[in-house]
Structures are given as C-alpha cells and as structure tokens.
C-alpha cells in the first residue's frame, strides 16, 4: 500500500489489514508502514490474527478456528517464497 493509500484509509476511518508474504521481511517495508501492525501470512500466527481481526472488524463471532485448519495450512504454504 502506498503512503497516499494508507493516508486515505486513515482519513476515511476505514479498517485495513496490512499483509506480507512470499519472503517479504518487515524491514523491507517503507518507513511509515513498517511501524504499523503488519501480519505475515506465511506463518500460522499471522493467518490466525488475520482471521480473528477480520471477524472483529466485521462484528461477527469467530467460530472454532480449528475448523479451518486445512485452508489455513494451504494459505500459509501458498504464501511462502
């Protein structure tokens, strides 16, 4: 996300979730972005945070995350370099 895109989200009070994958490191991110909460979806904890954060943002109750183990594992594998 560009700095202008990030600023537009803040200005509009829109929720956003920043993700990295495919070997991107937090240190690879530009200045203002690397200081934010960025989730690495190439690791299981990042995917779980994505799922719980999305459920909270949408105002839906999260179900048992173990129901999605197979899909979560596939996303993690697909997100690796």
Protein Blocks (a to p, Z undefined) as FASTA:
>chain_A
ZZklmmmmmmnopacddddeehiafklpgfklmmpccddfkbfklmmmmmmmmmmmnopa
cddfklmmmmmmmmmmmmpZZ
